[in-house]
Amino acid sequence: MQLVLTLLTALLLAPLATLAAGELRLHFKPDDHALGDVHPFFHEGECFLFYLKPGKYDAMLVRSHDRLRWTPQPLTHAPVQADDWMSPYFVLGVFRDEAASLFRSFQGHAKGRMVSHTSSDLIRWECAPKEFHVPAADYYERRRDPFVFWIPAQKRYGCVMTTWIKGRPKPRGGGISLATSPDLKQWTDHGIVLDLVDQDEPECPQMFQIGTRWYLLTSIYHRKSVGGPVYYTAGRPEGPWNFGGKLDGKDLCAAQAGRDEQGRLLLYGWIPLTPATAEKQHWGGHLALAREVYALPDGSLATRLAPGIANTLETLAWTSHHDHSRTFIESCRQFGARLTLPSPGETSFHLGFAPLGFVEFSKDEIRICDAGGTCWSKLDVCWRGDTAVSVFVENDRVEVFADDRYSVCARLPGADQPLKVSWSADGASARPRDIRTTLLQSSPGHTTKSP
C-alpha cells in the first residue's frame, strides 16, 4: 500500500512538461460543479486555491504545484457552537499571522461584521476568538468580501470591504470601505474610501502595494454580470483613489491576486460556464489561465501569462509556418498560436478559428468575437510597435495575450466542431510573421497544414 501511495504522489507532482500534449487541460473545473470566486494563497511552492461552490457558497480548496493541474483537497472545520460566528464561506482571502503562527481568513457575518477563522495547515480550520473581528457600523446597508493585508509604513493591518452605501438604491450604491488595526482586534473604521458613484456593489476588492504606489483591484458588478477586473491607484490605502484601467474583459470574473514565493503577483479568475452577456451570466465556471500582474514605469498595471504556465506551454510540440500561408491548421479541437504582428494601425488583423469565431487586433482594441461578428469580450490597448501575440482556444474558451501587457478571455457560443485556424487582414501591411502553432489535444482526425 505504501508503494502505491508513493507512486500516486509521484505522478501527481510530476512536472507537466513530461506529459503528452493530448493530456493537457488549460482550464480547470471540478467534475461535478462550477468553480466560483477564487482566492489564491501560495505556500511552500504550492498554490492553495480557495473557491466558492455555487449553491450555499461553501468554501472549497484545490491545490497545484504547476498552476495547471489541480487536486481537490477537502476542508474541515472544528465543531461549531451555537453562538459561533460561522458561514459556509468560512475561508476567503488567506494571510499569515506570524505573531500567532497561524493562517487566518476573514469572512462577512451579520450585515457587516467581519469575523476570523484560523488554521495551522490551511486545511483544518476553526473559529477564532470573537475578539478577532471587524465591528459593524451604520453607514451602509451591507458590507462583505473582506480582504485583510499588511501596511508596512503604518505597521498595521488593513481590511478592505465591498460596500452598499446606506440611503442609495442598490444599483447605484456601490463603494469600498476600509478599516485598519495594529493587532487584528482593535479596528479603526475609515468608512468609504472609494465611492463608485452610481455603480453597483463591487466584487472581491483587494489592496496591494507595488513600489511606492498602492493599488485597489476589484470587479464592478453591472446589471447581472460580475464584471472584469479594474484597478485604482493611490499613495496610501486611505486614498484618494484614481481610476487606473482595466486588466481584462468581462469574462475574467471576480479576479483575485496572490504573491508566489518569488514575489510575483498572480491573478486568477473564472470564466462563466456559459456564454455571458450583461443581462445573463452563469455564476461560476472554469478557472482562467493565471496572469502575472506587474507595474509599468508610469505606474499603470500590465498583465502577461504567468511564467510557470508559459514555460510549460513552451515545452509542447510547436509547428512553424511560412508567413505567406493563410491557413495554419486544417482541423483541430483546440490549439495554441503564437505570432508577431506589425504594429496595428488603420488596418486590423483577424486570427480566425471557424466555425467558432475569431480574435480581432485593431488600432486600439482586442476583440473576441463569434463567427457572426458579435463581440463577447474586448479590451482597450495602446500598441508600442510590433506585437507578440499568443492565442489559446480550448473548446469554447478563448484566451489572448499580447505585447507582454494585455490579456483578455471569453467563452463563445458554438457547437463542438473541428476548427480551421487561419488569418486575414484589411491590408498587406498586417501580415504576421514568426508563426507557430500547437495542438493542445491530440486526437484522431487532427491535421496540420505543412509549413
SULKA-V283562 format. One record per backbone hydrogen bond with DSSP energy under -0.5 kcal/mol. NH is the residue of the N-H (numbers start at 1). CO is the residue of the C=O. Records with the same first field share a line. If there is no record, write none. Layout:
NH->CO, CO
This chain:
5->1
6->2
7->3
8->4
9->5
10->6
11->7
12->8
13->9
14->10, 11
18->15
19->16
23->20
24->21
28->26
33->30
35->285
36->34, 52
39->50
41->48
43->46
46->43
47->64
48->41, 46
49->47, 62
50->39, 48
51->60
52->37
53->58
54->34
56->54
57->53
58->53
59->88
60->51
62->49
63->71
64->47
70->68
71->63
72->70
73->61
76->123
78->125
84->81
86->84
90->88
93->146
95->104
97->95, 102
98->96
100->97
101->97
102->97
103->119
104->95
105->117
106->93
107->115
109->113
113->109
114->134
115->107, 113
116->132
117->105
118->126
119->103
120->124
125->76, 123
126->118
128->116
132->129
133->131
134->114
135->133
141->164
142->164
144->162
147->160
149->158
151->156
152->150
154->151
155->151
156->151
157->181
158->149
159->179
160->147
161->177
162->144
163->175
164->142
165->163, 173
166->139
168->165
172->169
173->170
174->199
175->163
176->194
177->161
178->191
179->159
180->188
181->157
182->186
187->185
188->180
189->187
190->178, 188
191->178
193->176, 191
194->176
196->174, 194
198->172
200->221
203->219
206->217
208->215
210->213
213->210
214->234
215->208
216->232
217->206, 215
218->230
219->203
220->228
221->201, 219
222->225
224->222, 278
225->222
230->218
231->245
232->216
233->242
234->214
239->236
242->233
244->231
245->231
247->229
248->229
251->409
252->249
253->251, 270
254->227
255->252
256->268
258->266
260->264
263->260
265->293
266->258, 264
267->291
268->256
270->253
271->286
272->270
273->284
277->280
284->282
285->35
286->271
287->28
288->269
291->267
292->304
293->265, 291
294->302
296->300
299->296
302->294
303->405
304->292
306->290
310->306
311->307
312->308
313->309
314->310
315->311, 312
316->313
318->316
319->437
321->435
325->322
328->421
329->421
330->447
331->447
332->419
335->393
336->438
337->391
338->436
339->389
340->433
341->387
349->361
350->424
351->359
352->350, 422
353->357
354->420
356->353
357->353
358->369
359->351
360->367
361->349
362->360, 365
366->379
367->360
368->377
369->358, 367
370->374
371->356
373->370
376->368
377->368
379->366
381->364
383->363
387->341
389->339
390->401
391->337
392->399
393->335
394->397
395->333
397->394
398->410
399->392
400->408
401->390
402->406
403->388
405->402
406->402
408->400
410->398
412->396
417->415
419->332
420->354
421->329, 419
422->352, 420
423->326
424->350
426->348
430->427
431->428
433->340
435->321
436->338
437->319
438->336
440->334, 438
441->334
446->443
447->331
449->328
